[in-house]
């Protein structure tokens, strides 16, 4: 043990007099400019990295779909899929961990079941399932775990308590309590990690940071990023810690530099559950670099939404008003352009609907017109999809605008409000306008839509519209599904509901269907013109 401590001390001293000492004074404006340029190039390619990650996930899922797979092999695939979805799509990650847990229980493999339970407890807080995560974690019998799983146990505890603490930043007593549990778990974790391994070095460096031993933390973290590939998640975490150290020491250029490196690593690793880019955007705004601030914060928020991690969405939303403030003038011009585009698209949809109606009538007389009708249907789908995308962007901007107004009311900034708006129902009015345009356009294309939907529902569960009503919420949700918009998060955004509300609506609709299991596929078979 004494030799072990001596070797660590030698490593620390060596790095202190070589790598760290020299690098501390070498990061200036030039280096920051270069790394931001690199980050911009990587962000431009992030769709490629994301697609590559999706391809890897698809490969695993294709293996899982094979017949007669050995249950033990299936457990390994479930674990790999859950890990592959981590920081990419939290819902899917938890789904595969749950499948693995159920299979492990059915096979009576307690150690593997505990592994899946630990994974679930770790990432449940990202979906705001805090009490459920704690319950999952606390029911694991530590004493019955194999010795090799202790590091997984304490790593899960560290991460879970850290995520939970992030929800209570504004409540120091609760926050500090969970952080203390996270630090305690990390201290125990370090004793089970292999000395000198990347995970050991990262946790040791993080532990030193929270103990405010910044020199020791920076030394070991600098050694770590020298041996890791840039797209590695541990590299991203190490760089973020180095940024925190620089910030604590008041080293502004180093702070921005390491946040950019962490963001590059997250981008190349196709990580969507991130905080580095969000924090970097906030710093860019404070530095007066509005363009970078807008790009980074917008990307961070969109990736948090795609990952479906409420914790990160909340954190990103807290800084989003910065974008609103910086781009107020541009937003005003954008709204005008959006109004014009929506008007043009509405006219195109009316023309398209009329064309389809004419083609439908001619189809009764001439069978050859069927081909042209199918082509018109295909063109219609393209127009509607483009129209809905524009409306989605518009409504999202309006929603953010309304939140900013509410905040100003809360803070008593009445004079600012007078400049921005003279009434408090801006979002509702714009939403109603969106519904009117959408209902008219959609029913031009699908004139028998209500009848076709009711054919899929039980006789006692038919949808009956009120007088003067074209579509209601149930029908609009089904309409979006028919147009190929499957994600509940996108439907929620366009209808200005919560994702949970959309989930509830969709579940109730399936329960009302004649065939619950095939309801959504039956919806996709509804024709635009009968």
HELIX and SHEET records of a PDB file:
HELIX    1   1 UNK A    2  UNK A   15  1                                  14    
HELIX    2   2 UNK A   16  UNK A   20  3                                   5    
HELIX    3   3 UNK A   21  UNK A   24  1                                   4    
HELIX    4   4 UNK A   29  UNK A   44  1                                  16    
HELIX    5   5 UNK A   46  UNK A   64  1                                  19    
HELIX    6   6 UNK A   71  UNK A   85  1                                  15    
HELIX    7   7 UNK A   90  UNK A  106  1                                  17    
HELIX    8   8 UNK A  110  UNK A  124  1                                  15    
HELIX    9   9 UNK A  125  UNK A  127  5                                   3    
HELIX   10  10 UNK A  130  UNK A  138  1                                   9    
HELIX   11  11 UNK A  142  UNK A  144  5                                   3    
HELIX   12  12 UNK A  147  UNK A  149  5                                   3    
HELIX   13  13 UNK A  150  UNK A  166  1                                  17    
HELIX   14  14 UNK A  172  UNK A  192  1                                  21    
HELIX   15  15 UNK A  198  UNK A  210  1                                  13    
HELIX   16  16 UNK A  214  UNK A  227  1                                  14    
HELIX   17  17 UNK A  233  UNK A  249  1                                  17    
HELIX   18  18 UNK A  252  UNK A  268  1                                  17    
HELIX   19  19 UNK A  276  UNK A  286  1                                  11    
HELIX   20  20 UNK A  290  UNK A  307  1                                  18    
HELIX   21  21 UNK A  310  UNK A  326  1                                  17    
HELIX   22  22 UNK A  328  UNK A  363  1                                  36    
HELIX   23  23 UNK A  369  UNK A  411  1                                  43    
HELIX   24  24 UNK A  414  UNK A  420  1                                   7    
HELIX   25  25 UNK A  426  UNK A  445  1                                  20    
HELIX   26  26 UNK A  449  UNK A  455  1                                   7    
HELIX   27  27 UNK A  459  UNK A  461  5                                   3    
HELIX   28  28 UNK A  473  UNK A  482  1                                  10    
HELIX   29  29 UNK A  488  UNK A  495  1                                   8    
HELIX   30  30 UNK A  499  UNK A  512  1                                  14    
HELIX   31  31 UNK A  519  UNK A  524  1                                   6    
END                                                                             
